Amino acid sequence: MDAVRLWSLSSQPLKQLIRTTTTRLVVRCCSSSSTTTGGLAPKAGGRSRRLSASTSTSDKDAVRAIRLNKVQELRSKGLEPYGYSWDRTHSANQLQHVYKHLENGEETKPEEDGVSIAGRIVARRAFGKLAFLTLRDDSGTIQLYCEKERLSDDQFDQLKGLVDIGDIVGATGSIKRTEKGELSVYVSSFAILTKSLLPLPDKYHGLTDVDKRYRQRYVDMIANPEVADVFRKRAKVVSEIRKTVESFGFIEVETPVLQGAAGGAEARPFVTYHNSLGRDLYLRIATELHLKRMLVGGFEKVYEIGRIFRNEGISTRHNPEFTTIEMYEAYSDYESMMNMAEEIVTQCALAVHGKLTLDYQGVEIHLERPWRRESMHNLVKEATGITFNEFGNDLQGAKEVTLKNLGADLDYKYKSSIEACSSIGHLLNEVFEIVVEPKLVQPTFVLDYPIEISPLAKPHRRHAGLTERFELFICGRELANAFSELTDPMDQRGRLEEQVRQHNEKRSAAISEMDGAEDKREENDESYEVTLDDDFLTALEYGMPPASGMGLGIDRLVMLLTNSASIRDVIAFPVLKIQQ
């Protein structure tokens, strides 16, 4: 009887089409294109499981066919199912605020308080001469109260037979609060502005397939409104970052995405080919080297918020393209950037939450300043008892002590990476990443990195073999990286040339081990070429003022401020594997 009652809501041409389908398909199509309550309420037993299961491809095709028929019917009546515009007087949220004083059962006068609204229909109930539709716009939801006597001509029949969940409609009318307390637009006229051809995800299960949520983010945001809130907060974070740094006098600039040499970081670049120039170009792996050219040119405070591209692995923390802010300030050192990092993160937290205590994945994070500042050497000593600066140049001795102290807790991968370290500095950093980094939950500035892993940082003014560099860690992940910038052009050339030499040695060894297997060569992290940016080195020879610089990962900051476990949750359209 439920199915019979539902079909009575449809127009005659639709009945004719549906008669050709099976009974099971009829019920499914109703659940996707008509109402979400009444006859479709789930019942106990296997039938309810079938009704609430995810819509299959064949069901989607059937629903699409029905809705295409409705498009034709609308046009046959002289109605355009894909409108051009709609004059709105209010958003849903504005109506909820302006008319919050209305008592239950109270209605405004149509001639004095007529309103116009537009949005997507996300739920509907229809029976007899009444229909209730839930309309959602960018601000929230409001109910459409539709009564046959209030609508002109045959609009009520069109509403019941031709409007589906997922359609975008415009409606005008007065405001009424129902006897049950639901603020509603008491509809006097409406129009279908966009006819939806595909059904939205099932009301009771929603869009739960994680992979599909990322691939069809537009459906994810419709089915799960809280997802859109993440991207609203992301926009607020980016806006607050700009506001904060510009209040300190920084100027936003733009640097090339396509570069002749990918520099400013150690990462595998994406390579493309420019036909007219007849040469390879690289998608940038950092904005650093061009921003420093701006300092050479006379700018003293510059920043860029931009997309970065690295042809590396994908994980909950890594996406091949991501967003950073990089900033450079003349006549300052890395102490200045620590203060700036604190300022940016705390201002963004206040903008999003209004407080500096956050919950991240069940852990309470305290952002009140000042944050802990400690050297990498001291943090490693605290965690392992090993004092690495006592080894001098005895790399083998340092490895033996490290493996002895940590061996029982290390898996094969970590033991191999320790054995492969080429210097005391590399070994210190490897132990830090394995043992210390995951434990840095509260905001911590890790200071004074080894010179071997910091080719763009100034030598430490007090500690030989170290640089004036810090990384900011929160929740066990790096959020920012900063230096007192290296300005000596000869020192810079020597370090970059050594970096290229070491990489090329690893690359040659990796290629030899693969015995010419081209498919494996493409996958190996060391198999790409590293090129020297000679023009950057030339720029340094013209003279760059003393400066500090910092790169801060915006995606990871948004993860922290929105309690998101994966970077894919804060990137609207993340890169994914091709579906098989």
C-alpha positions as CSV (number, residue, x, y, z in Angstrom):
1,M,0.0,0.0,0.0
2,D,2.9,2.3,0.6
3,A,4.0,2.0,-3.0
4,V,0.5,2.6,-4.2
5,R,0.1,5.8,-2.1
6,L,3.5,7.1,-3.4
7,W,2.6,6.6,-7.0
8,S,-0.5,8.7,-6.6
9,L,1.8,11.7,-6.1
10,S,3.3,11.4,-9.6
11,S,1.9,12.7,-12.9
12,Q,0.3,10.4,-15.5
13,P,3.3,10.3,-17.9
14,L,5.5,9.2,-15.1
15,K,3.1,6.4,-14.2
16,Q,3.3,5.2,-17.7
17,L,7.1,5.1,-17.7
18,I,7.3,3.4,-14.3
19,R,4.8,0.6,-15.2
20,T,7.6,-0.9,-17.3
21,T,9.8,-1.5,-14.3
22,T,9.7,-4.1,-11.6
23,T,8.1,-3.7,-8.2
24,R,11.4,-3.6,-6.4
25,L,12.7,-0.9,-8.7
26,V,9.5,1.1,-8.3
27,V,10.0,1.4,-4.5
28,R,13.7,2.3,-4.9
29,C,12.9,5.0,-7.4
30,C,10.4,6.5,-5.0
31,S,12.9,6.6,-2.2
32,S,15.3,8.5,-4.4
33,S,13.0,10.9,-6.1
34,S,9.9,11.5,-4.0
35,T,9.6,11.6,-0.2
36,T,11.9,10.7,2.7
37,T,9.3,9.9,5.3
38,G,5.8,8.4,5.6
39,G,5.8,5.3,3.4
40,L,9.6,5.1,3.2
41,A,10.2,4.9,7.0
42,P,12.5,1.9,7.5
43,K,10.9,-1.2,9.0
44,A,12.3,-4.2,10.8
45,G,13.6,-7.1,8.8
46,G,15.3,-7.6,5.4
47,R,13.0,-5.2,3.5
48,S,14.3,-2.2,5.4
49,R,17.9,-3.2,4.7
50,R,17.1,-3.3,1.0
51,L,15.4,0.1,1.1
52,S,18.2,1.8,2.9
53,A,21.1,0.3,1.0
54,S,23.3,2.5,-1.2
55,T,21.8,3.2,-4.5
56,S,23.2,0.9,-7.2
57,T,24.2,1.9,-10.7
58,S,21.2,0.4,-12.2
59,D,18.9,2.2,-9.8
60,K,20.6,5.5,-10.6
61,D,20.0,4.9,-14.2
62,A,16.4,4.3,-13.6
63,V,16.0,7.4,-11.4
64,R,17.8,9.4,-14.1
65,A,15.4,8.2,-16.7
66,I,12.4,9.1,-14.6
67,R,13.8,12.6,-13.9
68,L,14.7,13.2,-17.6
69,N,11.0,12.4,-18.3
70,K,10.1,15.1,-15.8
71,V,12.4,17.6,-17.5
72,Q,10.5,16.9,-20.8
73,E,7.2,17.3,-19.0
74,L,8.2,20.6,-17.5
75,R,9.2,21.9,-20.9
76,S,6.0,20.7,-22.4
77,K,4.2,22.9,-19.9
78,G,6.3,25.9,-20.9
79,L,8.4,25.7,-17.8
80,E,12.3,25.9,-18.0
81,P,13.8,23.4,-15.6
82,Y,17.2,25.1,-15.7
83,G,16.6,28.7,-14.8
84,Y,18.7,31.8,-15.3
85,S,18.4,33.7,-12.0
86,W,16.3,34.2,-8.9
87,D,15.9,37.4,-6.8
88,R,16.4,36.4,-3.2
89,T,15.5,38.7,-0.3
90,H,16.9,36.5,2.5
91,S,19.0,33.5,3.2
92,A,17.7,30.7,5.4
93,N,19.8,31.7,8.3
94,Q,18.6,35.4,8.0
95,L,15.0,34.2,8.1
96,Q,15.6,32.2,11.2
97,H,17.1,35.2,12.9
98,V,14.7,37.9,11.7
99,Y,11.6,35.9,12.6
100,K,12.7,34.2,15.7
101,H,10.1,36.1,17.6
102,L,7.1,34.5,15.9
103,E,5.0,32.4,18.2
104,N,3.7,28.9,17.3
105,G,0.8,29.2,14.8
106,E,1.6,32.9,14.0
107,E,2.0,34.1,10.4
108,T,3.2,37.4,8.9
109,K,1.1,39.3,6.4
110,P,2.0,38.4,2.8
111,E,1.6,41.9,1.4
112,E,3.9,43.4,4.1
113,D,6.4,40.6,4.8
114,G,6.8,38.7,1.5
115,V,10.1,36.9,1.3
116,S,12.0,35.1,-1.5
117,I,14.4,32.3,-1.0
118,A,16.3,29.7,-3.1
119,G,18.2,26.5,-2.4
120,R,18.4,22.7,-2.7
121,I,15.5,20.5,-1.5
122,V,17.1,17.9,0.9
123,A,13.9,16.4,2.4
124,R,10.2,16.3,1.7
125,R,6.8,15.0,3.0
126,A,3.6,15.2,1.0
127,F,0.1,14.1,1.8
128,G,-3.3,15.3,0.7
129,K,-3.4,19.0,0.2
130,L,-0.2,19.7,2.2
131,A,3.5,19.3,1.4
132,F,6.5,20.1,3.6
133,L,9.9,20.6,1.9
134,T,13.3,21.3,3.6
135,L,15.3,23.8,1.7
136,R,19.0,24.2,2.3
137,D,21.2,27.1,1.1
138,D,24.7,28.2,1.9
139,S,23.7,29.5,5.3
140,G,21.4,26.7,6.6
141,T,17.9,25.2,6.3
142,I,14.3,26.3,6.4
143,Q,11.0,24.6,5.8
144,L,8.7,25.3,2.9
145,Y,5.1,25.0,3.9
146,C,3.1,24.3,0.8
147,E,-0.7,24.3,0.8
148,K,-2.8,23.6,-2.3
149,E,-5.2,26.6,-1.7
150,R,-2.3,29.0,-1.4
151,L,-0.6,28.0,-4.7
152,S,-2.0,29.2,-8.0
153,D,-3.2,27.1,-10.9
154,D,-1.8,23.6,-10.9
155,Q,1.4,24.5,-9.1
156,F,0.7,22.2,-6.1
157,D,0.3,19.2,-8.4
158,Q,3.6,20.2,-10.1
159,L,5.3,20.4,-6.8
160,K,4.1,17.0,-5.7
161,G,4.7,15.3,-9.0
162,L,7.8,17.0,-10.5
163,V,9.9,18.3,-7.5
164,D,12.4,15.8,-6.2
165,I,14.9,15.7,-3.5
166,G,18.1,17.3,-4.9
167,D,16.3,19.9,-7.0
168,I,17.2,23.5,-6.6
169,V,14.1,25.7,-6.3
170,G,13.1,29.3,-5.7
171,A,10.1,30.1,-3.5
172,T,8.2,33.2,-2.4
173,G,5.6,33.7,0.3
174,S,5.0,34.9,3.8
175,I,6.6,33.5,7.1
176,K,4.7,31.2,9.3
177,R,5.7,29.3,12.4
178,T,3.8,26.0,12.5
179,E,1.9,24.7,15.5
180,K,4.9,22.4,16.2
181,G,7.2,25.4,16.2
182,E,8.9,25.0,12.8
183,L,9.7,28.4,11.1
184,S,8.5,28.1,7.5
185,V,8.1,30.0,4.3
186,Y,4.4,29.8,3.6
187,V,4.8,29.3,-0.1
188,S,2.6,31.3,-2.6
189,S,4.7,30.5,-5.7
190,F,7.8,28.5,-6.6
191,A,10.0,27.6,-9.6
192,I,12.3,24.8,-10.3
193,L,15.7,26.5,-11.0
194,T,17.7,23.4,-11.6
195,K,16.3,19.9,-12.0
196,S,18.6,17.3,-10.4
197,L,18.9,14.1,-12.5
198,L,20.7,11.9,-10.0
199,P,19.5,10.8,-6.6
200,L,21.2,12.1,-3.4
201,P,22.7,9.5,-1.1
202,D,20.3,7.5,1.1
203,K,18.9,9.5,3.9
204,Y,19.6,6.9,6.6
205,H,23.1,6.0,5.6
206,G,24.4,9.2,3.9
207,L,27.6,9.1,1.8
208,T,29.8,6.9,3.9
209,D,32.2,5.5,1.3
210,V,35.4,7.5,2.2
211,D,36.9,7.1,-1.3
212,K,33.7,8.2,-3.0
213,R,33.5,11.2,-0.6
214,Y,36.8,12.4,-1.8
215,R,36.2,11.7,-5.5
216,Q,32.7,13.3,-5.5
217,R,33.3,16.1,-3.0
218,Y,30.3,18.0,-4.4
219,V,28.0,15.1,-3.3
220,D,29.9,14.8,0.0
221,M,29.1,18.5,0.8
222,I,25.4,18.0,-0.1
223,A,25.1,14.8,2.0
224,N,27.3,15.9,4.9
225,P,26.9,19.7,5.5
226,E,29.6,19.6,8.2
227,V,32.1,18.9,5.4
228,A,31.4,22.3,3.8
229,D,32.0,23.9,7.3
230,V,35.6,22.6,7.1
231,F,36.2,24.6,3.9
232,R,34.5,27.7,5.3
233,K,36.9,27.5,8.2
234,R,39.8,26.9,5.8
235,A,38.9,30.2,4.0
236,K,38.8,31.9,7.3
237,V,42.2,30.6,8.2
238,V,43.7,31.8,4.9
239,S,42.1,35.2,5.3
240,E,43.4,35.5,8.9
241,I,46.9,34.6,7.8
242,R,46.9,37.4,5.2
243,K,45.5,39.8,7.7
244,T,48.1,38.9,10.3
245,V,51.2,39.1,8.2
246,E,50.1,42.2,6.4
247,S,49.6,43.9,9.8
248,F,53.4,43.5,10.2
249,G,54.0,45.1,6.8
250,F,54.5,42.1,4.6
251,I,53.6,42.4,0.9
252,E,52.1,39.5,-1.1
253,V,53.9,38.6,-4.3
254,E,53.5,35.8,-6.9
255,T,56.3,33.7,-8.1
256,P,56.5,31.1,-11.0
257,V,54.8,27.7,-10.7
258,L,56.7,26.5,-13.8
259,Q,60.4,26.7,-13.2
260,G,63.6,25.9,-15.0
261,A,65.1,24.3,-11.9
262,A,63.1,23.0,-8.9
263,G,64.8,24.3,-5.8
264,G,64.3,25.5,-2.2
265,A,63.7,22.0,-0.8
266,E,64.6,18.4,-1.2
267,A,61.7,16.7,-3.1
268,R,61.0,14.9,-6.3
269,P,59.4,17.4,-8.8
270,F,56.8,17.0,-11.4
271,V,58.3,17.4,-14.9
272,T,56.5,18.8,-17.9
273,Y,57.6,19.8,-21.4
274,H,57.2,23.2,-23.0
275,N,56.7,22.8,-26.7
276,S,57.5,26.3,-27.9
277,L,60.6,26.6,-25.8
278,G,61.6,23.0,-26.5
279,R,62.7,22.3,-22.9
280,D,61.7,20.6,-19.7
281,L,60.1,22.6,-16.9
282,Y,59.3,21.7,-13.3
283,L,56.4,22.4,-11.1
284,R,57.7,24.2,-8.1
285,I,58.6,22.3,-5.0
286,A,58.9,25.5,-2.9
287,T,58.5,29.3,-3.4
288,E,61.7,30.0,-1.5
289,L,64.3,30.9,-4.1
290,H,62.2,33.3,-6.0
291,L,61.0,35.1,-2.9
292,K,64.7,35.5,-1.9
293,R,65.3,37.1,-5.3
294,M,62.7,39.7,-4.3
295,L,64.8,40.5,-1.2
296,V,67.8,40.9,-3.5
297,G,65.7,43.3,-5.6
298,G,64.9,45.6,-2.7
299,F,61.7,44.2,-1.0
300,E,62.2,43.8,2.7
301,K,59.0,41.9,3.8
302,V,57.4,39.6,1.3
303,Y,55.2,36.5,1.4
304,E,53.3,34.2,-0.9
305,I,50.4,31.8,-0.3
306,G,50.7,29.3,-3.0
307,R,50.3,25.8,-4.2
308,I,53.3,23.5,-4.0
309,F,53.8,20.3,-6.0
310,R,55.9,17.3,-5.0
311,N,55.9,14.0,-6.9
312,E,56.0,11.8,-3.8
313,G,53.9,9.5,-1.7
314,I,50.3,10.0,-0.6
315,S,49.3,9.5,3.0
316,T,47.0,11.1,5.7
317,R,49.7,13.8,6.0
318,H,50.8,14.2,2.4
319,N,49.1,15.2,-0.8
320,P,51.1,15.7,-4.1
321,E,49.8,19.3,-4.2
322,F,49.4,21.4,-1.0
323,T,49.3,25.0,0.1
324,T,51.9,26.9,2.1
325,I,52.7,30.4,3.1
326,E,56.4,31.3,2.7
327,M,57.6,34.7,4.1
328,Y,60.9,36.5,4.2
329,E,61.9,39.5,6.4
330,A,65.1,41.4,5.8
331,Y,67.3,42.4,8.8
332,S,65.9,39.7,11.1
333,D,66.9,36.2,12.3
334,Y,65.0,33.0,13.1
335,E,63.9,34.3,16.5
336,S,61.7,36.8,14.6
337,M,60.0,33.9,12.7
338,M,59.3,32.0,15.9
339,N,57.3,35.0,17.1
340,M,55.6,35.2,13.8
341,A,54.7,31.5,13.8
342,E,53.1,31.9,17.3
343,E,51.2,35.0,16.1
344,I,49.8,33.3,12.9
345,V,48.7,30.1,14.6
346,T,47.1,31.8,17.7
347,Q,45.3,34.4,15.6
348,C,43.9,31.7,13.3
349,A,42.8,29.6,16.3
350,L,41.0,32.6,17.8
351,A,39.4,33.4,14.4
352,V,38.0,29.8,14.1
353,H,37.3,28.9,17.7
354,G,37.6,32.0,19.8
355,K,39.9,30.3,22.2
356,L,43.4,28.8,22.4
357,T,42.6,25.4,23.9
358,L,41.6,22.9,21.2
359,D,40.7,19.2,21.0
360,Y,42.5,17.3,18.3
361,Q,41.6,13.7,17.9
362,G,40.8,13.4,21.6
363,V,44.0,15.2,22.8
364,E,43.7,18.7,24.4
365,I,46.2,21.1,22.7
366,H,47.2,24.3,24.5
367,L,48.3,27.2,22.2
368,E,48.8,29.8,24.9
369,R,52.2,31.6,24.3
370,P,55.1,31.3,24.7
371,W,55.7,27.8,23.3
372,R,58.5,25.5,24.3
373,R,61.8,26.1,22.5
374,E,64.4,23.4,22.7
375,S,67.4,22.2,20.6
376,M,67.3,19.0,18.6
377,H,70.4,17.8,20.5
378,N,68.7,18.2,23.9
379,L,65.4,16.6,22.8
380,V,67.2,13.6,21.5
381,K,69.3,13.3,24.7
382,E,66.1,13.5,26.8
383,A,64.5,10.7,24.8
384,T,67.5,8.3,24.3
385,G,70.2,9.3,26.7
386,I,72.6,9.7,23.7
387,T,74.7,12.9,23.5
388,F,75.6,13.1,19.8
389,N,78.0,16.0,20.0
390,E,80.4,13.8,22.1
391,F,81.1,11.6,19.1
392,G,83.0,14.2,17.0
393,N,83.5,12.6,13.6
394,D,83.2,9.0,14.8
395,L,80.1,8.0,12.7
396,Q,80.5,4.3,13.1
397,G,80.8,4.6,16.9
398,A,77.7,6.8,17.0
399,K,75.7,4.2,14.9
400,E,76.8,1.4,17.3
401,V,75.7,3.3,20.4
402,T,72.4,4.3,18.7
403,L,71.6,0.7,17.6
404,K,72.5,-0.6,21.1
405,N,70.3,1.9,22.8
406,L,67.4,1.7,20.5
407,G,67.8,-1.7,18.8
408,A,65.1,-3.5,20.8
409,D,62.5,-1.0,19.8
410,L,63.4,-0.6,16.1
411,D,62.0,-2.4,13.1
412,Y,64.1,-3.4,10.1
413,K,63.2,-0.2,8.1
414,Y,64.5,2.1,10.9
415,K,67.6,0.0,11.5
416,S,68.4,0.2,7.8
417,S,67.9,4.0,7.7
418,I,70.2,4.4,10.6
419,E,72.9,2.2,9.0
420,A,72.6,4.3,5.8
421,C,73.3,7.7,7.5
422,S,76.3,9.4,5.9
423,S,77.2,11.8,8.8
424,I,76.6,12.5,12.5
425,G,74.2,15.2,11.6
426,H,72.1,12.9,9.4
427,L,72.2,10.3,12.2
428,L,71.0,12.8,14.8
429,N,68.1,13.9,12.6
430,E,67.2,10.2,11.8
431,V,67.0,9.4,15.6
432,F,65.0,12.6,16.2
433,E,62.4,11.7,13.5
434,I,62.1,8.1,14.8
435,V,62.0,8.6,18.5
436,V,61.2,12.3,19.3
437,E,59.0,13.7,16.6
438,P,55.9,11.5,17.3
439,K,56.0,12.6,21.0
440,L,55.9,16.4,20.3
441,V,52.2,16.9,20.9
442,Q,52.1,20.3,22.4
443,P,53.5,23.2,20.4
444,T,57.3,22.9,20.3
445,F,60.0,24.8,18.4
446,V,62.9,22.4,17.6
447,L,66.0,24.4,17.2
448,D,69.5,24.3,15.7
449,Y,69.5,21.6,13.0
450,P,72.7,20.0,11.7
451,I,74.3,21.8,8.7
452,E,74.3,18.7,6.6
453,I,70.5,18.7,6.3
454,S,70.0,22.5,6.2
455,P,71.6,23.7,3.0
456,L,69.8,27.0,2.9
457,A,70.3,28.0,6.6
458,K,73.0,30.3,8.1
459,P,75.7,28.6,10.2
460,H,74.9,28.8,13.9
461,R,76.8,31.8,15.4
462,R,77.6,29.8,18.6
463,H,77.6,26.1,17.8
464,A,79.8,24.6,15.1
465,G,78.2,22.1,12.8
466,L,74.7,23.5,13.4
467,T,72.5,26.0,11.7
468,E,70.1,28.7,12.9
469,R,67.0,26.7,11.9
470,F,63.8,25.6,13.6
471,E,60.8,23.5,12.9
472,L,57.5,23.8,14.7
473,F,55.8,20.6,15.7
474,I,52.2,20.2,17.0
475,C,50.5,16.8,17.4
476,G,53.6,15.0,16.3
477,R,53.8,16.6,12.9
478,E,55.8,19.4,11.4
479,L,53.8,22.6,10.9
480,A,56.5,25.1,10.0
481,N,60.2,25.3,8.9
482,A,62.3,28.4,9.2
483,F,65.9,29.7,9.0
484,S,68.2,32.6,9.6
485,E,68.8,32.7,5.8
486,L,72.2,31.9,4.3
487,T,73.4,35.0,2.4
488,D,77.0,34.1,1.6
489,P,76.9,33.2,-2.1
490,M,80.1,31.1,-2.0
491,D,79.0,29.1,1.0
492,Q,75.5,28.6,-0.6
493,R,77.0,27.4,-3.9
494,G,79.2,24.9,-2.1
495,R,76.3,23.5,0.0
496,L,74.0,23.2,-3.0
497,E,76.7,21.5,-5.1
498,E,77.3,19.0,-2.3
499,Q,73.6,18.3,-2.1
500,V,73.5,17.6,-5.8
501,R,76.6,15.4,-5.6
502,Q,75.1,13.3,-2.7
503,H,71.8,13.0,-4.5
504,N,73.4,11.9,-7.7
505,E,75.4,9.2,-5.9
506,K,72.2,7.8,-4.4
507,R,70.5,8.0,-7.7
508,S,73.2,6.1,-9.5
509,A,73.2,3.4,-6.8
510,A,69.4,3.1,-6.9
511,I,69.4,2.8,-10.7
512,S,72.1,0.1,-10.6
513,E,70.1,-1.9,-8.0
514,M,67.1,-1.9,-10.3
515,D,69.0,-3.4,-13.2
516,G,67.4,-1.1,-15.7
517,A,63.8,-1.9,-14.8
518,E,62.1,1.2,-16.1
519,D,58.8,0.8,-14.2
520,K,60.6,0.5,-10.9
521,R,62.9,3.4,-11.7
522,E,59.9,5.7,-12.0
523,E,58.7,4.7,-8.5
524,N,62.1,5.1,-6.7
525,D,62.4,8.2,-4.6
526,E,66.0,8.7,-5.6
527,S,65.7,8.1,-9.4
528,Y,65.0,11.8,-10.3
529,E,67.6,14.3,-11.3
530,V,68.5,17.4,-9.2
531,T,69.5,20.6,-11.0
532,L,71.4,23.6,-9.6
533,D,69.6,26.9,-9.8
534,D,72.5,29.0,-11.1
535,D,70.4,32.1,-11.5
536,F,69.6,32.1,-7.8
537,L,73.3,31.9,-6.9
538,T,73.9,34.8,-9.3
539,A,71.2,36.8,-7.5
540,L,73.0,36.1,-4.2
541,E,76.2,37.5,-5.6
542,Y,74.5,40.9,-6.1
543,G,73.8,40.8,-2.4
544,M,70.9,39.7,-0.2
545,P,70.4,41.5,3.2
546,P,70.5,39.5,6.4
547,A,67.0,37.9,6.6
548,S,64.9,35.2,8.2
549,G,62.3,33.1,6.3
550,M,59.6,30.6,7.1
551,G,57.4,28.2,5.3
552,L,54.1,27.1,7.1
553,G,51.8,24.3,5.9
554,I,48.3,25.7,5.6
555,D,46.7,22.3,5.1
556,R,48.2,20.9,8.3
557,L,47.2,24.1,10.2
558,V,43.6,23.6,8.9
559,M,43.8,19.9,10.0
560,L,44.7,21.1,13.5
561,L,42.0,23.7,13.7
562,T,39.2,21.6,12.3
563,N,40.1,18.3,14.1
564,S,40.6,16.6,10.8
565,A,42.6,13.3,10.9
566,S,43.6,13.3,7.2
567,I,44.9,16.0,4.9
568,R,42.4,14.8,2.3
569,D,39.6,16.1,4.6
570,V,40.9,19.7,4.3
571,I,41.7,19.7,0.5
572,A,38.5,20.0,-1.5
573,F,39.7,17.8,-4.3
574,P,42.6,15.7,-3.3
575,V,44.7,13.6,-5.7
576,L,43.5,10.0,-5.7
577,K,44.4,6.7,-7.4
578,I,42.6,5.9,-10.6
579,Q,39.6,3.7,-10.0
580,Q,39.9,0.2,-11.4
